Amino acid sequence: MEEKPSTFDLPVVDFAAFSHDGQGLTEQQQTQLQKEVAQQIDEACRGHGFLCLRNTGISRDTLRRAFAVSKDLFALDSDAKAQLKKLDPSTNTGFSGLGNEALNARRRPDLKEVFNVRRPRDNPDLFQGTP
């Protein structure tokens, strides 16, 4: 029996309604369009689990560099990864190795590695011990 290729419909959300100046918005400053975009993101996360944002203001060069650095980071050997800053639950920053997180307590640990970061200008103290 011939297998049919599977299809994967990933929700795509246009993020252009949000400013790219790095400033946060209060609830009173949100436009109706921003509220609609936030609702689309919420629906995609709840209904699908993943989404693709477009028009984020992040350059293609920055995205390429981020993926290249991530690839290098996760290619490190176990000894090098052991030297990374450990995940800090209070800030949700740092490295968590394969099988260390279980986001659903009823299931086995997640088969992923993560290195969570935040913007250095907002959290300068969080980057000690990072590559």
ABEGO torsion letter per residue (X at the ends): XBBBBBBBBBBBBBAAABBAAGBBBBAAABBAAAAAAAAAAAAAAAAAGBBBBBGAGBBAAAAAAAAAAAAAAAABBAAAAAABBBBBAAAGBEBBBBGABBABAABBBBBBBBBBBBBAAABAAAABGBX
